[in-house]
Amino acid sequence: MADLHLRGLTRRYDTGRPAVDAIDLSVADGEFVVLVGPSGCGKSTTLRMIAGLEPLDGGEIVLGGRPVQHLDPGARDVAMVFQNYALYPHMSVARNLGFGLRKRGLSRTERKSRVEEVARLLELDGLMARKPAALSGGQRQRVAMGRAIVRDPALFLFDEPLSNLDARLRTQMRTEIKRLARVIETTCIYVTHDQVEAMTMADRVVVMRAGRIEQAGSPMEIYDRPATRFVAEFLGAPAMTIVPAQITQGGARIEAFGADLEVPVPRRAAFAPLAGQRLDLGLRPEDFHLWAPGSVPRPGTTLEARVEVVEALGVETLLHVALGAGLRATARTVPRAAPLTGAHIALRPDLSRAHLFDAATGAALAPPPATPAMMTGDLA
């Protein structure tokens, strides 16, 4: 086990813009950190530089107290699990698991003991004689992880290992990888573009954009208190609804969703509103509440909406609605309260949960209170 420190890590290609732009990141011993972001943000390049598969154009990689950026990949005490499994097709599961140990000079007895231990851990005992072509996608991925685990490295690196699996297997393997990380207690860095993987697996999420770290924190910290509009829109499924807003001339209210619904300016630290200031206001799907049928909405507290799409997901239903003036929103509600497509409804936005962003820079101005709302998508 070991901690990891990236200091000024930089990688440039011929495009002019750095693929990784002088990032600093510390990963604690035994921590499971997920790098997440859109394609081209630099997350996989960062992982490959840590592994030694990509040269550095600047910076330092310190693993377990020693700089490793000048070492060959095999000398860094790092194991990597790839997206495409990278198994030897002509070798059995047992030989795939033990191949790296043989190259490191371990005795036959020690190799056999380690391979059998990892096979039990990953429930591969009955598959040891099979070759990769005779395995399912999930089994192949377990063999790939086993080949990394058997080496007992200081650091595990995962490069989008679940992207080739179907939805059911991805869910199963998410749980499996997280369980294994707890059992082996090894420092892990996991790269994905899938925000669900990031939210469900990470001790800490690092959101990357254009080669830089946009925000790092626990999954719920980033979900509840995004530092920028980009983070707010990227993390969360469905995405946060963002609408234009501005401080009214009196400086005490924010006009949003049309002039008939105004948001009191929150008295939050580091937010000094200016009259006429242009903002973006964001609300999560669970912050829109469906007004109870048959009751009379209070003026100034609800929005008229038309249901365009209903997504029934079993435990919840998502309503994609048109609000007028070209605005759209997504609301989360309970299945049996969901209206039909085309219905005209009233939504009550929980404005105490509003996120405010500077319209020009995208920086968060006034995050909502840290305590999340208790009820999501219920009837008002």
C-alpha positions in Angstrom: 0.0 0.0 0.0 1.2 3.6 -0.7 0.0 7.1 -1.1 0.4 9.0 -4.4 1.2 12.6 -5.2 1.0 14.2 -8.6 2.8 17.6 -8.8 2.5 19.8 -11.8 1.8 16.8 -14.1 1.8 17.9 -17.7 1.5 16.3 -21.1 1.5 18.2 -24.4 0.8 16.9 -27.9 1.1 18.8 -31.2 -2.4 20.4 -30.9 -1.0 23.3 -28.9 -3.3 22.8 -25.9 -2.0 20.6 -23.1 -3.8 17.3 -22.8 -2.9 17.4 -19.1 -2.2 20.9 -17.8 0.0 21.0 -14.7 -2.4 19.2 -12.4 -1.8 18.5 -8.7 -3.5 15.6 -6.9 -2.8 13.6 -3.7 -4.3 10.2 -3.2 -4.2 8.8 0.4 -3.0 5.3 1.2 -5.9 2.9 0.5 -8.2 5.5 -1.1 -10.4 4.8 -4.1 -10.3 7.9 -6.3 -12.3 8.1 -9.6 -11.2 10.5 -12.4 -14.3 11.4 -14.4 -15.0 13.7 -17.2 -16.0 13.9 -20.9 -13.9 12.4 -23.7 -10.6 14.3 -24.3 -10.5 15.8 -20.8 -7.1 14.2 -20.0 -8.2 11.5 -17.5 -6.8 8.5 -19.4 -3.6 10.4 -20.3 -3.2 11.1 -16.6 -3.6 7.4 -15.8 -1.2 6.3 -18.5 1.5 8.8 -17.2 1.1 7.3 -13.7 1.5 3.8 -15.2 4.6 4.8 -17.2 2.9 4.2 -20.6 2.9 7.9 -21.5 5.9 10.2 -21.1 5.7 13.4 -19.0 6.4 16.9 -20.4 6.6 18.2 -16.8 5.9 17.5 -13.2 6.5 14.7 -10.8 4.9 11.4 -9.7 5.6 10.3 -6.1 4.4 6.9 -5.1 5.0 5.6 -1.6 7.5 8.5 -0.9 9.7 7.9 -4.0 9.6 9.7 -7.4 8.8 7.2 -10.1 8.4 9.2 -13.2 11.8 8.2 -14.5 11.2 4.5 -13.9 10.1 1.9 -16.4 6.5 0.7 -16.0 7.6 -2.6 -14.6 9.6 -0.9 -11.9 6.8 1.3 -10.5 5.0 -1.4 -8.5 1.7 -0.5 -10.3 -0.9 -2.8 -11.8 -3.3 -1.7 -14.5 -6.7 -3.1 -15.6 -7.6 -2.2 -19.2 -10.9 -1.7 -21.0 -10.2 -4.5 -23.4 -9.0 -7.1 -20.7 -5.6 -7.6 -22.4 -5.6 -11.3 -21.7 -3.4 -13.8 -23.5 -5.9 -15.8 -25.7 -3.7 -18.9 -26.0 -3.3 -19.3 -22.2 -5.7 -20.7 -19.6 -7.1 -18.6 -16.8 -4.6 -20.1 -14.4 -1.7 -19.3 -16.7 -3.0 -15.8 -17.3 -3.2 -15.2 -13.6 0.3 -16.5 -12.9 2.2 -15.2 -16.0 3.4 -12.0 -14.3 4.6 -13.8 -11.2 6.7 -16.2 -13.3 8.4 -13.2 -15.0 9.2 -11.8 -11.6 11.0 -15.0 -10.6 8.7 -16.5 -8.0 8.9 -20.2 -7.3 6.3 -22.6 -8.6 4.9 -23.2 -5.1 4.5 -19.5 -4.3 3.0 -18.8 -7.7 0.5 -21.6 -7.3 -0.5 -20.4 -3.8 -1.0 -16.8 -4.9 -3.0 -17.8 -8.0 -5.3 -20.1 -6.0 -5.9 -17.4 -3.4 -6.9 -14.8 -6.0 -9.0 -17.3 -7.8 -11.0 -18.0 -4.7 -11.4 -14.3 -4.0 -12.8 -13.7 -7.5 -14.8 -17.0 -7.7 -12.7 -18.2 -10.6 -12.0 -21.6 -9.1 -14.0 -23.6 -11.6 -12.7 -21.7 -14.6 -9.0 -22.2 -14.2 -8.6 -24.5 -17.2 -10.6 -22.4 -19.6 -9.2 -20.0 -22.2 -10.5 -16.4 -22.5 -12.6 -17.2 -25.6 -14.7 -19.6 -23.5 -15.4 -16.9 -20.8 -18.2 -14.3 -20.6 -17.3 -10.6 -20.6 -17.7 -10.4 -16.8 -15.5 -13.5 -16.3 -12.8 -12.0 -18.5 -12.9 -8.8 -16.6 -12.5 -10.7 -13.3 -9.5 -12.6 -14.8 -8.0 -9.2 -15.8 -8.5 -7.9 -12.3 -7.1 -11.1 -10.8 -3.9 -10.8 -12.9 -3.4 -7.3 -11.3 -4.4 -8.4 -7.8 -2.0 -11.4 -7.8 1.0 -9.1 -8.1 0.1 -7.3 -4.8 1.0 -3.9 -6.2 1.2 -0.6 -4.3 -1.3 1.0 -6.7 -4.1 -0.2 -8.9 -5.1 1.7 -12.0 -8.4 1.0 -13.8 -8.9 2.4 -17.3 -12.7 2.3 -18.1 -12.8 -1.4 -17.3 -16.6 -1.8 -17.6 -17.3 0.0 -20.8 -17.4 -3.2 -22.9 -20.0 -4.9 -20.6 -23.8 -4.8 -20.8 -25.8 -2.8 -18.3 -26.5 -5.7 -16.0 -22.9 -6.8 -15.9 -21.7 -3.2 -15.3 -23.9 -3.0 -12.2 -22.6 -6.3 -10.9 -19.0 -5.5 -11.6 -19.2 -2.1 -10.0 -20.2 -3.8 -6.7 -17.5 -6.4 -7.2 -14.7 -3.9 -7.8 -15.7 -1.9 -4.8 -15.9 -5.0 -2.6 -12.5 -6.1 -3.8 -11.0 -2.7 -3.1 -12.2 -2.9 0.5 -10.8 -6.5 0.8 -7.3 -5.8 -0.6 -7.0 -2.3 0.9 -4.9 -1.0 -1.9 -4.8 2.5 -3.3 -6.9 2.7 -6.5 -7.4 5.2 -9.3 -10.3 4.5 -11.6 -11.0 6.3 -14.8 -14.5 6.5 -16.3 -16.8 8.8 -18.3 -19.7 7.2 -16.6 -21.0 9.5 -13.7 -22.9 6.6 -12.1 -19.7 4.6 -11.7 -18.1 7.7 -10.3 -20.9 8.4 -7.8 -21.3 4.8 -6.6 -17.7 3.6 -6.4 -15.5 6.5 -5.3 -14.3 7.6 -1.9 -13.4 10.8 -3.8 -14.4 12.0 -7.2 -12.1 14.2 -9.4 -13.9 15.9 -12.2 -11.6 16.8 -15.1 -12.2 19.3 -17.9 -9.8 20.3 -20.7 -6.7 18.8 -19.0 -7.4 20.4 -15.6 -9.1 19.4 -12.4 -12.4 21.2 -12.2 -13.4 20.0 -8.7 -12.4 17.2 -6.3 -14.4 15.9 -3.3 -16.7 13.2 -2.0 -19.5 12.1 -4.4 -22.3 13.8 -2.4 -20.2 16.9 -1.8 -19.7 17.5 -5.5 -23.4 16.6 -6.2 -24.8 18.9 -3.6 -22.2 21.7 -3.9 -20.7 21.8 -7.4 -18.0 24.5 -7.8 -18.9 25.3 -11.4 -21.8 25.1 -13.8 -19.9 22.4 -15.8 -19.6 20.2 -12.7 -23.3 20.7 -11.9 -24.4 19.7 -15.4 -22.0 16.9 -15.8 -22.5 15.1 -12.5 -26.1 13.9 -12.0 -28.5 11.8 -14.0 -30.6 13.4 -15.4 -28.7 16.6 -15.6 -29.4 19.6 -13.5 -31.9 22.1 -15.1 -30.1 25.4 -15.8 -32.1 28.6 -16.6 -31.0 32.2 -17.1 -31.7 34.6 -14.2 -30.7 38.0 -13.0 -30.6 40.2 -9.9 -33.6 42.6 -10.0 -33.1 46.3 -9.8 -33.9 46.3 -6.1 -31.0 43.9 -5.5 -33.1 41.8 -3.2 -34.6 39.2 -5.5 -33.5 37.0 -8.4 -35.8 36.9 -11.4 -36.0 33.4 -12.9 -38.4 31.2 -14.9 -40.2 34.3 -16.0 -41.2 37.5 -14.2 -44.0 35.8 -12.2 -41.6 33.7 -10.1 -38.9 35.5 -8.2 -36.3 33.9 -6.0 -35.2 35.8 -2.8 -31.5 36.5 -2.9 -29.8 34.0 -0.6 -27.7 35.4 2.2 -24.8 33.1 1.6 -21.2 33.6 2.3 -19.1 35.2 -0.5 -22.1 36.2 -2.5 -22.5 40.0 -2.9 -25.4 40.5 -5.5 -25.3 43.4 -7.9 -28.5 44.8 -9.4 -28.8 43.6 -13.0 -26.2 40.9 -12.5 -26.8 38.0 -14.9 -26.8 34.5 -13.4 -27.6 30.9 -14.2 -29.9 29.2 -11.7 -29.8 25.4 -11.4 -32.1 22.9 -9.8 -31.8 19.1 -9.6 -34.7 16.9 -10.8 -35.6 16.1 -7.2 -36.0 19.8 -6.4 -39.1 20.1 -8.6 -42.2 18.9 -6.8 -45.4 17.9 -8.5 -48.4 20.0 -7.3 -51.1 17.8 -5.9 -54.0 17.3 -8.4 -57.2 19.1 -7.4 -55.5 21.7 -5.2 -55.1 25.3 -6.1 -51.5 26.4 -6.7 -50.4 29.6 -4.8 -49.5 32.4 -7.1 -45.8 33.1 -7.4 -44.8 29.6 -6.1 -45.5 27.3 -9.0 -44.7 26.9 -12.7 -47.1 25.9 -15.4 -45.6 23.0 -17.4 -46.6 20.6 -20.2 -45.4 17.1 -19.9 -43.4 16.2 -23.1 -41.9 12.8 -22.1 -42.6 10.4 -19.3 -39.8 7.9 -18.3 -41.1 5.2 -16.0 -38.1 3.6 -14.3 -39.9 1.5 -11.7 -38.8 3.0 -8.4 -39.2 6.5 -9.8 -40.6 8.4 -12.9 -38.9 11.2 -14.7 -41.0 14.0 -16.2 -39.4 16.0 -19.0 -41.5 19.2 -19.3 -41.8 22.4 -21.3 -42.1 25.5 -19.1 -42.7 28.1 -21.8 -40.3 30.8 -23.2 -38.3 27.9 -24.6 -37.3 26.6 -21.2 -37.3 22.9 -20.3 -36.8 21.0 -17.0 -36.7 17.5 -15.7 -38.6 16.5 -12.6 -38.3 13.3 -10.5 -41.5 11.9 -9.0 -43.0 8.7 -7.6 -44.4 6.4 -10.2 -48.1 6.3 -9.2 -48.3 10.1 -9.1 -46.9 10.6 -12.6 -49.2 12.4 -15.1 -49.5 11.3 -18.7 -47.6 12.7 -21.7 -49.3 15.9 -22.9 -50.8 16.8 -19.5 -50.6 20.3 -18.2 -49.3 20.4 -14.6 -48.0 22.7 -11.9 -44.5 22.3 -10.6 -43.2 23.8 -7.3 -39.5 24.4 -7.5 -37.7 24.2 -4.1 -35.9 27.5 -4.5 -34.0 27.0 -1.2 -32.1 24.3 -3.1 -31.2 26.6 -6.0 -27.6 26.7 -7.3 -26.4 30.1 -8.6 -23.6 30.5 -11.1 -22.0 33.5 -12.7 -23.4 33.5 -16.3 -20.0 34.7 -17.7 -17.5 32.5 -15.9 -19.7 29.5 -14.8 -18.3 29.7 -11.2 -20.7 28.9 -8.4 -21.7 32.0 -6.5 -23.9 30.7 -3.8 -24.2 27.0 -3.1 -27.3 25.7 -1.5 -27.3 24.5 2.2 -25.2 21.4 2.7 -28.1 19.4 4.1 -29.9 17.7 1.1 -33.7 17.9 0.8 -35.3 14.9 2.6 -38.2 14.4 0.1 -37.7 14.0 -3.6 -40.3 14.4 -6.2 -43.3 14.0 -3.8 -46.6 15.7 -4.1 -46.6 19.3 -2.9 
